[in-house]
């Protein structure tokens, strides 16, 4: 006689009892219970295309706890025994910022890792490379200057806590094929208004380049010899083996960049390498909340700098997503060892 043992694993999904955003009832109780097992490392991921390689990674172990809140799903698990919470942000800066703020507001978070794919503005890098940018910016907050005014003219609302000409500008006329001026004139890049948690409420500070956490950055540099995937099948491989590399700057905007001229401008003007649509949203929230963060972005295309007859992202985005996960998992492995070493030093 055989005895059948049925093991029921419950996935707790709480979503409908907070239509107005307030934590109460079962949701509050479950969040409070989850926080007793923290602090957690938060992983903010743009979409399921980039999340699935992590969910399928053998080093990710789900605890089967899932909490739905505010339109976001928070998945609990461990990577190399490190407690983690995964949340998919969705595309764009607003989605990334909302997901990150919810993560930090609801849960005990010790740091944030953001990863995914990106376009490449740096001619010295290659598809498949995983970039670790030291600074991130939002490069689509502009003051659009009226036609007839130039660099010597003050901007509307320029001044203290207002718009500035300090960061730089893009002159559309530079890219006119006939060499003539352009009615679109100039756009001037602007810093974000930020309100740090340790600052004075309603007193504005300015930030354009947001630095990643210095400890996370130092730790991540030890990954630069990590072996990455270079083939999508037996016949299609990258011509240059991909690498992990630290770069000075990355930028985000609610724009999918597939334009060679603007790609070249961003690199020559600001020394930008990865270009994408979410990292600055994560960076700005973590910066204001004083939570350590780092971003790993794998280059999936040349942001308009490649062939005019094909888009590299269609071919290599899956490989690049896998490479971003490889680096993220290995970083968490290092971070787990680093935290243990730190605790031993403290105690």
C-alpha atoms as a printed R data frame, in Angstrom:
    type eleno elety resid chain resno      x      y       z
1   ATOM     1    CA   UNK     A     1  0.000  0.000   0.000
2   ATOM     2    CA   UNK     A     2  1.362  3.386  -0.987
3   ATOM     3    CA   UNK     A     3  0.820  6.506   1.018
4   ATOM     4    CA   UNK     A     4  0.454  9.661  -1.040
5   ATOM     5    CA   UNK     A     5  1.667 12.758   0.644
6   ATOM     6    CA   UNK     A     6  0.374 16.006  -0.705
7   ATOM     7    CA   UNK     A     7  2.329 19.093   0.175
8   ATOM     8    CA   UNK     A     8  0.397 22.255  -0.270
9   ATOM     9    CA   UNK     A     9  2.494 25.358  -0.767
10  ATOM    10    CA   UNK     A    10  0.558 28.539  -0.351
11  ATOM    11    CA   UNK     A    11  1.406 31.671  -2.172
12  ATOM    12    CA   UNK     A    12 -0.063 34.571  -0.298
13  ATOM    13    CA   UNK     A    13 -1.400 37.223  -2.613
14  ATOM    14    CA   UNK     A    14 -2.948 40.273  -1.022
15  ATOM    15    CA   UNK     A    15 -4.269 42.819  -3.391
16  ATOM    16    CA   UNK     A    16 -7.874 43.884  -3.096
17  ATOM    17    CA   UNK     A    17 -8.174 45.297   0.409
18  ATOM    18    CA   UNK     A    18 -6.201 48.484  -0.199
19  ATOM    19    CA   UNK     A    19 -8.065 50.239  -2.966
20  ATOM    20    CA   UNK     A    20 -7.242 53.599  -1.427
21  ATOM    21    CA   UNK     A    21 -3.578 52.852  -0.724
22  ATOM    22    CA   UNK     A    22 -3.710 52.542   3.050
23  ATOM    23    CA   UNK     A    23 -2.129 49.537   4.720
24  ATOM    24    CA   UNK     A    24 -4.581 47.743   6.980
25  ATOM    25    CA   UNK     A    25 -6.020 44.375   7.835
26  ATOM    26    CA   UNK     A    26 -4.340 41.268   6.470
27  ATOM    27    CA   UNK     A    27 -2.015 43.256   4.229
28  ATOM    28    CA   UNK     A    28 -0.523 45.243   7.084
29  ATOM    29    CA   UNK     A    29 -0.153 42.115   9.191
30  ATOM    30    CA   UNK     A    30  1.589 40.239   6.391
31  ATOM    31    CA   UNK     A    31  3.938 43.128   5.624
32  ATOM    32    CA   UNK     A    32  4.803 43.416   9.320
33  ATOM    33    CA   UNK     A    33  5.490 39.683   9.517
34  ATOM    34    CA   UNK     A    34  7.637 39.804   6.378
35  ATOM    35    CA   UNK     A    35  9.704 42.655   7.787
36  ATOM    36    CA   UNK     A    36 10.616 40.516  10.799
37  ATOM    37    CA   UNK     A    37 12.723 38.462   8.383
38  ATOM    38    CA   UNK     A    38 14.488 41.504   6.974
39  ATOM    39    CA   UNK     A    39 16.327 43.552   6.164
40  ATOM    40    CA   UNK     A    40 16.093 42.638   2.497
41  ATOM    41    CA   UNK     A    41 18.010 43.522  -0.611
42  ATOM    42    CA   UNK     A    42 15.513 45.014  -3.070
43  ATOM    43    CA   UNK     A    43 15.754 44.112  -6.750
44  ATOM    44    CA   UNK     A    44 13.929 46.476  -9.109
45  ATOM    45    CA   UNK     A    45 13.503 44.955 -12.572
46  ATOM    46    CA   UNK     A    46 11.983 46.703 -15.613
47  ATOM    47    CA   UNK     A    47  9.864 43.856 -17.031
48  ATOM    48    CA   UNK     A    48  9.205 40.118 -17.067
49  ATOM    49    CA   UNK     A    49 11.582 39.655 -19.995
50  ATOM    50    CA   UNK     A    50 14.390 40.680 -17.649
51  ATOM    51    CA   UNK     A    51 12.906 39.103 -14.521
52  ATOM    52    CA   UNK     A    52 12.374 35.586 -15.910
53  ATOM    53    CA   UNK     A    53 16.098 34.753 -16.207
54  ATOM    54    CA   UNK     A    54 16.439 35.494 -12.492
55  ATOM    55    CA   UNK     A    55 13.339 33.506 -11.527
56  ATOM    56    CA   UNK     A    56 14.830 30.581 -13.441
57  ATOM    57    CA   UNK     A    57 18.341 31.011 -12.036
58  ATOM    58    CA   UNK     A    58 19.302 28.052  -9.806
59  ATOM    59    CA   UNK     A    59 20.668 30.390  -7.133
60  ATOM    60    CA   UNK     A    60 17.318 32.140  -6.683
61  ATOM    61    CA   UNK     A    61 15.152 30.309  -4.160
62  ATOM    62    CA   UNK     A    62 11.596 31.559  -3.780
63  ATOM    63    CA   UNK     A    63 10.089 31.532  -0.284
64  ATOM    64    CA   UNK     A    64  6.633 31.337  -1.945
65  ATOM    65    CA   UNK     A    65  5.565 34.586  -0.313
66  ATOM    66    CA   UNK     A    66  4.108 37.112  -2.719
67  ATOM    67    CA   UNK     A    67  2.505 40.401  -1.668
68  ATOM    68    CA   UNK     A    68  0.532 42.463  -4.176
69  ATOM    69    CA   UNK     A    69  0.141 46.128  -3.329
70  ATOM    70    CA   UNK     A    70 -0.409 49.335  -5.257
71  ATOM    71    CA   UNK     A    71 -0.419 47.545  -8.596
72  ATOM    72    CA   UNK     A    72  2.957 45.940  -7.907
73  ATOM    73    CA   UNK     A    73  3.869 42.363  -7.011
74  ATOM    74    CA   UNK     A    74  6.594 41.845  -4.436
75  ATOM    75    CA   UNK     A    75  8.207 38.402  -4.634
76  ATOM    76    CA   UNK     A    76 10.218 37.140  -1.677
77  ATOM    77    CA   UNK     A    77 13.174 34.793  -1.975
78  ATOM    78    CA   UNK     A    78 16.845 34.254  -1.320
79  ATOM    79    CA   UNK     A    79 19.967 34.404  -3.461
80  ATOM    80    CA   UNK     A    80 22.964 32.712  -1.845
81  ATOM    81    CA   UNK     A    81 20.960 32.858   1.411
82  ATOM    82    CA   UNK     A    82 20.566 36.621   1.056
83  ATOM    83    CA   UNK     A    83 16.916 37.646   1.646
84  ATOM    84    CA   UNK     A    84 15.677 39.512  -1.419
85  ATOM    85    CA   UNK     A    85 12.476 41.119  -2.656
86  ATOM    86    CA   UNK     A    86 11.869 41.290  -6.403
87  ATOM    87    CA   UNK     A    87  9.547 43.878  -7.931
88  ATOM    88    CA   UNK     A    88  8.818 44.549 -11.597
89  ATOM    89    CA   UNK     A    89  8.628 48.278 -12.225
90  ATOM    90    CA   UNK     A    90  7.321 48.513 -15.776
91  ATOM    91    CA   UNK     A    91  8.730 50.735 -18.494
92  ATOM    92    CA   UNK     A    92  9.812 54.320 -17.930
93  ATOM    93    CA   UNK     A    93 11.003 56.648 -15.202
94  ATOM    94    CA   UNK     A    94  7.682 57.160 -13.444
95  ATOM    95    CA   UNK     A    95  7.047 53.426 -13.144
96  ATOM    96    CA   UNK     A    96 10.593 52.835 -11.899
97  ATOM    97    CA   UNK     A    97 10.306 55.574  -9.285
98  ATOM    98    CA   UNK     A    98  6.877 54.437  -8.063
99  ATOM    99    CA   UNK     A    99  7.977 50.799  -7.721
100 ATOM   100    CA   UNK     A   100 11.151 51.811  -5.876
101 ATOM   101    CA   UNK     A   101  9.334 54.135  -3.488
102 ATOM   102    CA   UNK     A   102  6.730 51.478  -2.675
103 ATOM   103    CA   UNK     A   103  9.509 48.965  -2.053
104 ATOM   104    CA   UNK     A   104 11.306 51.298   0.351
105 ATOM   105    CA   UNK     A   105  8.121 52.457   2.085
106 ATOM   106    CA   UNK     A   106  6.641 49.023   2.730
107 ATOM   107    CA   UNK     A   107  9.662 46.908   3.560
108 ATOM   108    CA   UNK     A   108 12.894 46.903   5.537
109 ATOM   109    CA   UNK     A   109 15.371 47.402   2.694
110 ATOM   110    CA   UNK     A   110 19.133 47.587   3.208
111 ATOM   111    CA   UNK     A   111 19.957 48.367  -0.410
112 ATOM   112    CA   UNK     A   112 18.646 48.266  -3.975
113 ATOM   113    CA   UNK     A   113 20.005 46.534  -7.060
114 ATOM   114    CA   UNK     A   114 18.578 47.476 -10.435
115 ATOM   115    CA   UNK     A   115 19.430 45.514 -13.555
116 ATOM   116    CA   UNK     A   116 18.363 45.034 -17.162
117 ATOM   117    CA   UNK     A   117 19.364 45.776 -20.745
118 ATOM   118    CA   UNK     A   118 20.350 49.096 -22.311
119 ATOM   119    CA   UNK     A   119 21.417 50.785 -25.497
120 ATOM   120    CA   UNK     A   120 25.093 51.574 -25.950
121 ATOM   121    CA   UNK     A   121 26.315 55.100 -26.669
122 ATOM   122    CA   UNK     A   122 29.994 54.286 -26.117
123 ATOM   123    CA   UNK     A   123 31.897 53.321 -29.301
124 ATOM   124    CA   UNK     A   124 34.511 51.513 -27.200
125 ATOM   125    CA   UNK     A   125 32.005 49.019 -25.775
126 ATOM   126    CA   UNK     A   126 30.198 46.101 -27.388
127 ATOM   127    CA   UNK     A   127 26.892 44.287 -27.349
128 ATOM   128    CA   UNK     A   128 26.699 41.868 -24.428
129 ATOM   129    CA   UNK     A   129 28.973 43.940 -22.182
130 ATOM   130    CA   UNK     A   130 27.562 44.640 -18.722
131 ATOM   131    CA   UNK     A   131 28.120 48.221 -17.604
132 ATOM   132    CA   UNK     A   132 28.405 49.477 -14.054
133 ATOM   133    CA   UNK     A   133 27.923 53.233 -14.240
134 ATOM   134    CA   UNK     A   134 29.308 55.384 -11.446
135 ATOM   135    CA   UNK     A   135 26.662 58.085 -12.008
136 ATOM   136    CA   UNK     A   136 23.151 58.236 -13.440
137 ATOM   137    CA   UNK     A   137 21.130 61.146 -14.772
138 ATOM   138    CA   UNK     A   138 17.685 61.920 -16.124
139 ATOM   139    CA   UNK     A   139 18.521 63.587 -19.434
140 ATOM   140    CA   UNK     A   140 15.048 64.587 -20.653
141 ATOM   141    CA   UNK     A   141 14.246 67.354 -18.186
142 ATOM   142    CA   UNK     A   142 14.731 70.362 -20.441
143 ATOM   143    CA   UNK     A   143 14.237 74.080 -20.724
144 ATOM   144    CA   UNK     A   144 13.362 74.547 -24.398
145 ATOM   145    CA   UNK     A   145 14.725 77.917 -25.404
146 ATOM   146    CA   UNK     A   146 12.724 80.182 -27.673
147 ATOM   147    CA   UNK     A   147 13.929 80.683 -31.220
148 ATOM   148    CA   UNK     A   148 16.199 83.717 -31.549
149 ATOM   149    CA   UNK     A   149 17.824 83.310 -28.128
150 ATOM   150    CA   UNK     A   150 21.197 81.636 -27.736
151 ATOM   151    CA   UNK     A   151 23.734 80.513 -25.126
152 ATOM   152    CA   UNK     A   152 24.351 84.083 -24.034
153 ATOM   153    CA   UNK     A   153 20.663 84.681 -23.215
154 ATOM   154    CA   UNK     A   154 19.104 83.880 -19.858
155 ATOM   155    CA   UNK     A   155 16.455 81.183 -19.787
156 ATOM   156    CA   UNK     A   156 12.914 81.757 -18.631
157 ATOM   157    CA   UNK     A   157 12.781 81.361 -14.820
158 ATOM   158    CA   UNK     A   158 16.567 81.117 -14.635
159 ATOM   159    CA   UNK     A   159 18.071 81.820 -11.241
160 ATOM   160    CA   UNK     A   160 18.272 80.503  -7.715
161 ATOM   161    CA   UNK     A   161 16.369 77.180  -7.449
162 ATOM   162    CA   UNK     A   162 15.220 77.723 -11.029
163 ATOM   163    CA   UNK     A   163 16.486 76.735 -14.452
164 ATOM   164    CA   UNK     A   164 20.192 76.760 -15.269
165 ATOM   165    CA   UNK     A   165 22.629 76.903 -18.169
166 ATOM   166    CA   UNK     A   166 25.326 75.123 -16.155
167 ATOM   167    CA   UNK     A   167 24.808 71.562 -17.396
168 ATOM   168    CA   UNK     A   168 24.769 72.097 -21.135
169 ATOM   169    CA   UNK     A   169 22.508 72.231 -24.171
170 ATOM   170    CA   UNK     A   170 21.675 70.597 -27.461
171 ATOM   171    CA   UNK     A   171 21.504 72.862 -30.513
172 ATOM   172    CA   UNK     A   172 19.192 71.377 -33.126
173 ATOM   173    CA   UNK     A   173 20.681 73.506 -35.889
174 ATOM   174    CA   UNK     A   174 23.943 71.556 -35.551
175 ATOM   175    CA   UNK     A   175 22.146 68.569 -37.059
176 ATOM   176    CA   UNK     A   176 20.451 70.324 -39.986
177 ATOM   177    CA   UNK     A   177 21.532 68.681 -43.235
178 ATOM   178    CA   UNK     A   178 21.660 71.978 -45.115
179 ATOM   179    CA   UNK     A   179 23.705 73.678 -42.404
180 ATOM   180    CA   UNK     A   180 20.999 76.254 -41.741
181 ATOM   181    CA   UNK     A   181 19.485 77.226 -38.439
182 ATOM   182    CA   UNK     A   182 16.554 75.295 -36.994
183 ATOM   183    CA   UNK     A   183 13.328 76.673 -35.530
184 ATOM   184    CA   UNK     A   184 13.580 74.109 -32.733
185 ATOM   185    CA   UNK     A   185 16.604 76.109 -31.494
186 ATOM   186    CA   UNK     A   186 18.137 74.759 -28.230
187 ATOM   187    CA   UNK     A   187 17.178 72.581 -25.297
188 ATOM   188    CA   UNK     A   188 19.033 73.020 -22.011
189 ATOM   189    CA   UNK     A   189 19.511 70.077 -19.672
190 ATOM   190    CA   UNK     A   190 18.188 70.570 -16.153
191 ATOM   191    CA   UNK     A   191 18.781 69.008 -12.752
192 ATOM   192    CA   UNK     A   192 16.016 67.286 -10.834
193 ATOM   193    CA   UNK     A   193 14.483 68.852  -7.771
194 ATOM   194    CA   UNK     A   194 15.123 66.443  -4.900
195 ATOM   195    CA   UNK     A   195 13.926 66.310  -1.306
196 ATOM   196    CA   UNK     A   196 16.252 64.055   0.737
197 ATOM   197    CA   UNK     A   197 14.751 62.293   3.728
198 ATOM   198    CA   UNK     A   198 17.381 63.924   5.952
199 ATOM   199    CA   UNK     A   199 16.758 67.378   4.503
200 ATOM   200    CA   UNK     A   200 14.183 70.037   5.312
201 ATOM   201    CA   UNK     A   201 10.739 69.315   3.818
202 ATOM   202    CA   UNK     A   202  9.714 71.655   1.004
203 ATOM   203    CA   UNK     A   203 13.242 72.995   0.658
204 ATOM   204    CA   UNK     A   204 14.477 72.120  -2.802
205 ATOM   205    CA   UNK     A   205 17.869 70.658  -3.630
206 ATOM   206    CA   UNK     A   206 19.221 70.082  -7.138
207 ATOM   207    CA   UNK     A   207 20.756 66.885  -8.514
208 ATOM   208    CA   UNK     A   208 21.709 65.911 -12.066
209 ATOM   209    CA   UNK     A   209 24.394 63.226 -11.662
210 ATOM   210    CA   UNK     A   210 23.385 60.708  -8.988
211 ATOM   211    CA   UNK     A   211 26.267 58.551  -7.675
212 ATOM   212    CA   UNK     A   212 25.800 54.862  -6.983
213 ATOM   213    CA   UNK     A   213 26.813 53.607  -3.556
214 ATOM   214    CA   UNK     A   214 30.603 53.721  -3.184
215 ATOM   215    CA   UNK     A   215 30.830 50.420  -1.282
216 ATOM   216    CA   UNK     A   216 28.642 48.636  -3.828
217 ATOM   217    CA   UNK     A   217 30.745 50.109  -6.612
218 ATOM   218    CA   UNK     A   218 34.032 48.967  -5.084
219 ATOM   219    CA   UNK     A   219 32.647 45.480  -4.544
220 ATOM   220    CA   UNK     A   220 31.280 45.255  -8.081
221 ATOM   221    CA   UNK     A   221 34.658 46.019  -9.637
222 ATOM   222    CA   UNK     A   222 35.825 42.570  -8.561
223 ATOM   223    CA   UNK     A   223 33.356 41.172 -11.126
224 ATOM   224    CA   UNK     A   224 35.219 42.591 -14.115
225 ATOM   225    CA   UNK     A   225 36.770 39.216 -14.990
226 ATOM   226    CA   UNK     A   226 33.475 37.352 -14.755
227 ATOM   227    CA   UNK     A   227 32.721 35.154 -17.761
228 ATOM   228    CA   UNK     A   228 29.533 36.108 -19.588
229 ATOM   229    CA   UNK     A   229 27.411 34.455 -22.254
230 ATOM   230    CA   UNK     A   230 28.544 35.175 -25.810
231 ATOM   231    CA   UNK     A   231 26.350 32.894 -27.968
232 ATOM   232    CA   UNK     A   232 22.601 32.608 -28.415
233 ATOM   233    CA   UNK     A   233 22.953 29.259 -30.214
234 ATOM   234    CA   UNK     A   234 25.613 27.146 -31.918
235 ATOM   235    CA   UNK     A   235 25.745 29.397 -34.971
236 ATOM   236    CA   UNK     A   236 25.123 32.918 -33.642
237 ATOM   237    CA   UNK     A   237 27.764 34.395 -31.352
238 ATOM   238    CA   UNK     A   238 29.095 37.816 -30.537
239 ATOM   239    CA   UNK     A   239 32.183 38.825 -32.492
240 ATOM   240    CA   UNK     A   240 33.780 40.259 -29.327
241 ATOM   241    CA   UNK     A   241 33.583 38.343 -26.027
242 ATOM   242    CA   UNK     A   242 31.460 40.406 -23.621
243 ATOM   243    CA   UNK     A   243 32.879 41.774 -20.394
244 ATOM   244    CA   UNK     A   244 31.855 43.481 -17.182
245 ATOM   245    CA   UNK     A   245 33.116 47.048 -17.176
246 ATOM   246    CA   UNK     A   246 32.876 50.121 -14.979
247 ATOM   247    CA   UNK     A   247 31.948 53.310 -16.847
248 ATOM   248    CA   UNK     A   248 31.632 56.874 -15.725
249 ATOM   249    CA   UNK     A   249 28.031 57.701 -16.624
250 ATOM   250    CA   UNK     A   250 24.696 56.331 -17.725
251 ATOM   251    CA   UNK     A   251 21.467 58.155 -18.503
252 ATOM   252    CA   UNK     A   252 17.728 57.552 -18.602
253 ATOM   253    CA   UNK     A   253 14.835 59.213 -20.413
254 ATOM   254    CA   UNK     A   254 11.307 58.264 -21.413
255 ATOM   255    CA   UNK     A   255 12.670 57.809 -24.926
256 ATOM   256    CA   UNK     A   256 13.746 54.668 -26.739
257 ATOM   257    CA   UNK     A   257 16.970 55.882 -28.340
258 ATOM   258    CA   UNK     A   258 17.641 54.531 -31.823
259 ATOM   259    CA   UNK     A   259 19.318 57.547 -33.386
260 ATOM   260    CA   UNK     A   260 23.002 57.727 -34.232
261 ATOM   261    CA   UNK     A   261 23.329 61.514 -34.033
262 ATOM   262    CA   UNK     A   262 21.865 61.806 -30.547
263 ATOM   263    CA   UNK     A   263 23.774 58.724 -29.420
264 ATOM   264    CA   UNK     A   264 27.038 60.396 -30.486
265 ATOM   265    CA   UNK     A   265 26.026 63.663 -28.845
266 ATOM   266    CA   UNK     A   266 25.393 62.017 -25.474
267 ATOM   267    CA   UNK     A   267 28.752 60.269 -25.529
268 ATOM   268    CA   UNK     A   268 30.790 63.272 -26.685
269 ATOM   269    CA   UNK     A   269 28.993 65.798 -24.463
270 ATOM   270    CA   UNK     A   270 28.537 63.800 -21.256
271 ATOM   271    CA   UNK     A   271 30.692 60.641 -21.612
272 ATOM   272    CA   UNK     A   272 27.575 58.489 -21.327
273 ATOM   273    CA   UNK     A   273 27.695 54.738 -22.036
274 ATOM   274    CA   UNK     A   274 24.393 52.938 -21.214
275 ATOM   275    CA   UNK     A   275 21.180 54.681 -22.319
276 ATOM   276    CA   UNK     A   276 17.786 53.399 -21.206
277 ATOM   277    CA   UNK     A   277 14.491 54.320 -19.549
278 ATOM   278    CA   UNK     A   278 14.435 53.417 -15.829
279 ATOM   279    CA   UNK     A   279 17.713 53.599 -13.883
280 ATOM   280    CA   UNK     A   280 17.519 57.314 -13.093
281 ATOM   281    CA   UNK     A   281 14.079 56.813 -11.544
282 ATOM   282    CA   UNK     A   282 15.498 54.163  -9.212
283 ATOM   283    CA   UNK     A   283 18.579 56.300  -8.532
284 ATOM   284    CA   UNK     A   284 16.632 59.458  -7.661
285 ATOM   285    CA   UNK     A   285 14.399 57.669  -5.156
286 ATOM   286    CA   UNK     A   286 17.297 55.841  -3.493
287 ATOM   287    CA   UNK     A   287 19.304 59.064  -3.376
288 ATOM   288    CA   UNK     A   288 16.483 60.928  -1.661
289 ATOM   289    CA   UNK     A   289 15.781 58.074   0.766
290 ATOM   290    CA   UNK     A   290 19.522 57.599   1.473
291 ATOM   291    CA   UNK     A   291 19.413 53.922   0.537
292 ATOM   292    CA   UNK     A   292 22.468 52.349  -1.161
293 ATOM   293    CA   UNK     A   293 21.895 51.330  -4.775
294 ATOM   294    CA   UNK     A   294 23.707 50.115  -7.854
295 ATOM   295    CA   UNK     A   295 22.678 49.388 -11.433
296 ATOM   296    CA   UNK     A   296 23.896 46.693 -13.827
297 ATOM   297    CA   UNK     A   297 22.924 47.294 -17.443
298 ATOM   298    CA   UNK     A   298 23.861 44.880 -20.230
299 ATOM   299    CA   UNK     A   299 24.228 46.409 -23.683
300 ATOM   300    CA   UNK     A   300 21.755 44.915 -26.133
301 ATOM   301    CA   UNK     A   301 22.024 47.345 -29.059
302 ATOM   302    CA   UNK     A   302 23.970 50.330 -30.350
303 ATOM   303    CA   UNK     A   303 21.215 52.948 -29.801
304 ATOM   304    CA   UNK     A   304 21.093 53.734 -33.520
305 ATOM   305    CA   UNK     A   305 24.795 53.415 -34.142
306 ATOM   306    CA   UNK     A   306 24.628 50.048 -35.889
307 ATOM   307    CA   UNK     A   307 23.465 48.872 -39.280
308 ATOM   308    CA   UNK     A   308 20.636 50.740 -40.960
309 ATOM   309    CA   UNK     A   309 19.117 47.478 -42.169
310 ATOM   310    CA   UNK     A   310 18.784 45.604 -38.861
311 ATOM   311    CA   UNK     A   311 18.291 46.141 -35.149
312 ATOM   312    CA   UNK     A   312 20.777 44.303 -32.943
313 ATOM   313    CA   UNK     A   313 18.320 44.261 -30.025
314 ATOM   314    CA   UNK     A   314 16.067 41.842 -31.897
315 ATOM   315    CA   UNK     A   315 18.919 39.344 -31.921
316 ATOM   316    CA   UNK     A   316 20.877 39.873 -28.723
317 ATOM   317    CA   UNK     A   317 18.444 41.274 -26.126
318 ATOM   318    CA   UNK     A   318 17.888 37.830 -24.587
319 ATOM   319    CA   UNK     A   319 21.600 37.175 -24.260
320 ATOM   320    CA   UNK     A   320 22.114 40.620 -22.739
321 ATOM   321    CA   UNK     A   321 19.303 40.089 -20.233
322 ATOM   322    CA   UNK     A   322 20.942 36.827 -19.178
323 ATOM   323    CA   UNK     A   323 24.282 38.576 -18.736
324 ATOM   324    CA   UNK     A   324 22.731 41.258 -16.530
325 ATOM   325    CA   UNK     A   325 21.311 38.490 -14.315
326 ATOM   326    CA   UNK     A   326 24.675 36.680 -14.158
327 ATOM   327    CA   UNK     A   327 26.330 39.836 -12.852
328 ATOM   328    CA   UNK     A   328 23.502 40.595 -10.423
329 ATOM   329    CA   UNK     A   329 23.584 37.119  -8.882
330 ATOM   330    CA   UNK     A   330 27.361 37.160  -8.532
331 ATOM   331    CA   UNK     A   331 27.226 40.617  -6.967
332 ATOM   332    CA   UNK     A   332 24.736 39.397  -4.382
333 ATOM   333    CA   UNK     A   333 27.018 36.448  -3.645
334 ATOM   334    CA   UNK     A   334 29.851 38.909  -3.007
335 ATOM   335    CA   UNK     A   335 27.581 41.185  -0.993
336 ATOM   336    CA   UNK     A   336 26.540 38.310   1.262
337 ATOM   337    CA   UNK     A   337 30.190 37.542   2.035
338 ATOM   338    CA   UNK     A   338 30.964 41.244   2.447
339 ATOM   339    CA   UNK     A   339 28.154 41.669   4.986
340 ATOM   340    CA   UNK     A   340 29.352 38.670   6.987
341 ATOM   341    CA   UNK     A   341 32.887 40.064   7.044
342 ATOM   342    CA   UNK     A   342 31.562 43.469   8.100
343 ATOM   343    CA   UNK     A   343 29.524 41.987  10.951
344 ATOM   344    CA   UNK     A   344 32.524 40.019  12.192
345 ATOM   345    CA   UNK     A   345 34.566 43.232  12.163
346 ATOM   346    CA   UNK     A   346 31.887 45.123  14.102
347 ATOM   347    CA   UNK     A   347 31.367 42.451  16.695
